[in-house]
Amino acid sequence: MSSANAEKRIAVVTGASSGIGEATAKTLAALGFHVVAVARRADRINVLAKEIDGTAIVADVTDDAAVEALADQLGWVDVLVNNAGGARGLAPVADSDMEHWQWMWETNVLGTLRVTRALLPKLIDSGDGLIVTVTSVAAMEIYDGGAGYTAAKHAQSALHRTLRGELLGKPVRLTEIAPGAVETEFSLVRFDGDEQRADAVYTGITPLVAADVAEVIGFVASRPSHVDLDLVVIKPRDQADTRRFNRRG
């Protein structure tokens, strides 16, 4: 990062190549942060970084060496947004795909652990750090066919909430953002690119969009240092819980 950005606060956003991560990067940049966009897809984050005058760092949160290299490239960090994650499949427990489960745990849980652990000293040293972890309403509820994802999100949430206690007294705030139905690439990834199945998830409802969640993250990041928005649950009006939707037509 150039000396021209030396006076700006630094925000690291994982999973920044699309969806909530991309929208969050744009929101934080608009608020005056220098955003470090982190993702596996170099082409996408390079375009994003150029657009927001940020920095693109290609890294896979499931790779220890890549996360260590990420941390080595950063002199300091003020905000970390743990957004990288996702779901694979919708099989019942009896027919579970072990590769899907392993991917979800590696990405959502261990990925969050790797990045948080690597950047935590820099967040503490900033004197006013913030860790935002994007979980899901699936971190609080369960639904048929969703055991792999809900288990991973429950674990990710537990990791985050444990850290909230362990860092008490340190100059770091922690906020968990738990979105409901958000129309992004999420369902397309879950169903291995099956657009018809992905589109069906949002049929008859008006879901959230990535910018809705990003705006809340921006609000969290702009609060005074003594204010900690501990947990923010965001759902579309058409959603009561993980299983109940108001589907029109």
C-alpha positions as CSV (number, residue, x, y, z in Angstrom):
1,M,0.0,0.0,0.0
2,S,1.3,3.4,-0.9
3,S,2.2,6.2,1.4
4,A,-0.7,8.2,0.0
5,N,-2.9,5.8,2.0
6,A,-0.9,6.1,5.2
7,E,-3.5,8.3,6.9
8,K,-6.4,6.2,5.9
9,R,-7.8,3.5,8.1
10,I,-7.3,0.0,6.7
11,A,-10.2,-2.4,6.2
12,V,-9.6,-6.0,5.1
13,V,-12.6,-7.7,3.4
14,T,-12.4,-11.4,2.6
15,G,-14.6,-13.0,0.0
16,A,-14.5,-9.6,-1.8
17,S,-14.9,-10.9,-5.4
18,S,-18.7,-10.9,-5.4
19,G,-21.9,-10.4,-3.4
20,I,-21.7,-9.1,0.2
21,G,-18.0,-8.9,0.2
22,E,-17.8,-6.8,-3.0
23,A,-20.6,-4.5,-1.8
24,T,-18.9,-4.1,1.6
25,A,-15.6,-3.2,0.0
26,K,-17.4,-0.4,-2.0
27,T,-19.3,0.8,1.0
28,L,-16.2,1.0,3.3
29,A,-14.2,2.7,0.5
30,A,-17.0,5.3,0.2
31,L,-16.7,5.9,4.0
32,G,-13.0,6.7,3.6
33,F,-11.3,3.4,4.4
34,H,-8.5,2.0,2.3
35,V,-9.9,-1.4,1.5
36,V,-7.8,-4.5,1.0
37,A,-10.0,-6.8,-1.1
38,V,-9.1,-10.5,-0.5
39,A,-10.4,-13.4,-2.6
40,R,-9.3,-16.3,-4.8
41,R,-10.5,-14.7,-8.1
42,A,-7.7,-12.3,-9.1
43,D,-9.5,-10.8,-12.1
44,R,-12.5,-9.7,-10.1
45,I,-10.7,-8.2,-7.1
46,N,-8.2,-6.4,-9.3
47,V,-11.0,-4.7,-11.1
48,L,-12.7,-3.9,-7.8
49,A,-9.5,-2.5,-6.2
50,K,-9.0,-0.3,-9.2
51,E,-12.5,1.0,-9.0
52,I,-12.3,1.9,-5.3
53,D,-8.6,2.8,-5.2
54,G,-8.0,-0.1,-2.9
55,T,-5.6,-3.0,-2.8
56,A,-6.2,-6.5,-4.1
57,I,-4.6,-9.5,-2.5
58,V,-5.2,-12.9,-3.9
59,A,-5.6,-15.4,-1.1
60,D,-7.6,-18.5,-0.2
61,V,-8.7,-18.5,3.4
62,T,-8.4,-22.3,3.5
63,D,-4.7,-22.1,2.8
64,D,-2.4,-21.5,5.8
65,A,0.5,-20.2,3.7
66,A,-1.7,-17.8,1.8
67,V,-3.2,-16.3,4.9
68,E,0.2,-15.9,6.5
69,A,1.4,-14.1,3.3
70,L,-1.7,-11.9,3.5
71,A,-0.8,-10.8,7.0
72,D,2.9,-10.3,6.1
73,Q,1.8,-7.8,3.4
74,L,-0.2,-5.6,5.8
75,G,1.5,-3.1,8.1
76,W,-1.6,-2.5,10.1
77,V,-5.3,-3.3,10.1
78,D,-8.2,-1.4,11.6
79,V,-11.2,-3.4,10.4
80,L,-11.5,-7.0,9.4
81,V,-14.6,-8.2,7.7
82,N,-14.8,-12.0,7.7
83,N,-17.1,-12.6,4.8
84,A,-15.6,-15.5,2.9
85,G,-17.9,-18.5,3.2
86,G,-20.7,-20.3,1.6
87,A,-22.8,-23.4,1.3
88,R,-22.6,-26.6,-0.8
89,G,-25.5,-28.9,-1.4
90,L,-28.8,-29.5,0.4
91,A,-28.7,-33.2,1.2
92,P,-30.2,-34.7,4.3
93,V,-27.8,-36.0,6.9
94,A,-28.3,-39.6,5.8
95,D,-27.0,-38.7,2.4
96,S,-24.4,-36.2,3.4
97,D,-21.6,-35.4,0.9
98,M,-18.4,-35.4,3.0
99,E,-16.6,-33.2,0.5
100,H,-19.4,-30.6,0.8
101,W,-19.2,-30.7,4.6
102,Q,-15.4,-30.4,4.6
103,W,-15.5,-27.4,2.2
104,M,-18.1,-25.6,4.3
105,W,-16.2,-26.1,7.5
106,E,-12.8,-25.2,6.0
107,T,-14.2,-22.0,4.4
108,N,-16.7,-20.8,7.0
109,V,-15.1,-21.9,10.3
110,L,-11.4,-22.5,9.8
111,G,-11.1,-19.8,7.2
112,T,-12.5,-17.3,9.7
113,L,-10.1,-18.7,12.3
114,R,-7.1,-18.5,10.1
115,V,-7.6,-14.9,9.0
116,T,-8.7,-13.6,12.4
117,R,-5.8,-15.2,14.2
118,A,-3.3,-13.9,11.7
119,L,-4.6,-10.3,11.8
120,L,-5.5,-10.1,15.5
121,P,-2.2,-8.6,16.7
122,K,-2.5,-5.8,14.1
123,L,-6.1,-5.1,15.0
124,I,-5.2,-4.8,18.7
125,D,-2.2,-2.6,17.9
126,S,-4.4,-0.3,15.9
127,G,-5.9,0.9,19.2
128,D,-9.4,0.8,17.8
129,G,-9.9,-2.5,15.9
130,L,-13.1,-4.0,14.6
131,I,-13.9,-7.5,13.6
132,V,-17.1,-8.1,11.7
133,T,-18.0,-11.7,11.0
134,V,-20.7,-12.4,8.5
135,T,-22.6,-15.5,9.6
136,S,-26.2,-16.2,8.8
137,V,-29.6,-16.8,10.4
138,A,-28.5,-20.4,9.9
139,A,-26.1,-19.7,12.8
140,M,-29.2,-19.6,15.0
141,E,-31.7,-21.9,13.3
142,I,-31.7,-25.3,11.5
143,Y,-33.6,-26.6,8.5
144,D,-34.0,-29.9,6.8
145,G,-31.2,-30.5,4.3
146,G,-29.1,-27.8,5.8
147,A,-27.1,-29.6,8.5
148,G,-23.7,-29.1,6.9
149,Y,-24.2,-25.3,6.5
150,T,-26.1,-24.7,9.7
151,A,-23.5,-26.7,11.7
152,A,-20.7,-24.7,10.1
153,K,-22.4,-21.3,10.7
154,H,-23.2,-22.3,14.3
155,A,-19.5,-23.0,14.8
156,Q,-18.4,-19.8,13.1
157,S,-20.8,-17.8,15.3
158,A,-19.5,-19.7,18.4
159,L,-15.9,-18.8,17.4
160,H,-16.8,-15.2,17.0
161,R,-18.8,-14.9,20.3
162,T,-16.0,-16.7,22.2
163,L,-13.5,-14.1,20.9
164,R,-15.9,-11.4,22.1
165,G,-15.2,-12.5,25.7
166,E,-11.6,-13.3,25.3
167,L,-10.9,-9.8,23.9
168,L,-12.8,-8.0,26.7
169,G,-10.6,-5.1,27.8
170,K,-8.7,-5.0,24.5
171,P,-9.3,-2.1,22.0
172,V,-11.2,-4.3,19.6
173,R,-15.0,-4.4,18.9
174,L,-16.7,-7.5,17.5
175,T,-19.9,-7.5,15.5
176,E,-21.7,-10.5,14.1
177,I,-23.9,-9.9,11.1
178,A,-26.5,-12.6,10.5
179,P,-28.3,-12.1,7.1
180,G,-31.3,-14.0,6.0
181,A,-32.2,-14.5,2.3
182,V,-29.8,-12.4,0.2
183,E,-29.8,-12.7,-3.6
184,T,-26.2,-13.2,-4.5
185,E,-24.1,-16.0,-6.0
186,F,-24.7,-17.9,-2.7
187,S,-27.4,-20.3,-4.1
188,L,-25.7,-20.7,-7.4
189,V,-22.6,-22.0,-5.5
190,R,-24.8,-24.2,-3.3
191,F,-26.4,-25.9,-6.3
192,D,-23.2,-26.2,-8.4
193,G,-24.2,-23.6,-10.9
194,D,-27.8,-24.8,-11.4
195,E,-29.4,-21.5,-12.2
196,Q,-33.0,-22.8,-12.1
197,R,-32.6,-24.2,-8.6
198,A,-30.8,-21.1,-7.5
199,D,-33.5,-18.8,-8.8
200,A,-36.2,-20.9,-7.2
201,V,-34.9,-19.9,-3.7
202,Y,-36.1,-16.4,-4.3
203,T,-39.3,-17.0,-6.2
204,G,-42.2,-15.0,-5.0
205,I,-40.3,-13.0,-2.4
206,T,-38.3,-9.8,-2.4
207,P,-34.9,-10.8,-1.0
208,L,-32.2,-8.6,0.4
209,V,-29.4,-7.6,-1.9
210,A,-25.8,-7.4,-1.1
211,A,-25.9,-3.6,-0.7
212,D,-28.4,-4.0,2.1
213,V,-26.0,-5.9,4.2
214,A,-23.0,-3.8,3.2
215,E,-24.8,-0.6,4.3
216,V,-25.2,-2.1,7.8
217,I,-21.6,-3.2,7.9
218,G,-20.7,0.4,7.0
219,F,-22.9,1.7,9.8
220,V,-21.2,-0.6,12.2
221,A,-17.7,0.5,11.1
222,S,-18.6,4.1,11.5
223,R,-19.8,3.9,15.1
224,P,-17.7,5.6,17.9
225,S,-15.1,3.3,19.5
226,H,-17.1,2.7,22.7
227,V,-20.2,1.4,20.7
228,D,-20.3,-2.3,19.9
229,L,-23.2,-3.6,17.9
230,D,-22.8,-7.1,19.2
231,L,-25.3,-8.9,16.9
232,V,-27.3,-7.7,13.9
233,V,-29.9,-9.9,12.3
234,I,-31.0,-8.8,8.9
235,K,-33.9,-10.4,7.0
236,P,-36.2,-9.4,4.2
237,R,-39.7,-8.5,5.2
238,D,-40.9,-11.7,3.4
239,Q,-38.9,-14.0,5.7
240,A,-39.9,-15.1,9.2
241,D,-37.2,-17.7,9.7
242,T,-35.1,-20.2,7.7
243,R,-38.2,-22.1,6.7
244,R,-41.1,-19.6,6.5
245,F,-41.4,-17.2,3.7
246,N,-44.2,-15.1,2.3
247,R,-44.2,-16.2,-1.3
248,R,-46.5,-14.3,-3.6
249,G,-48.1,-15.6,-6.8
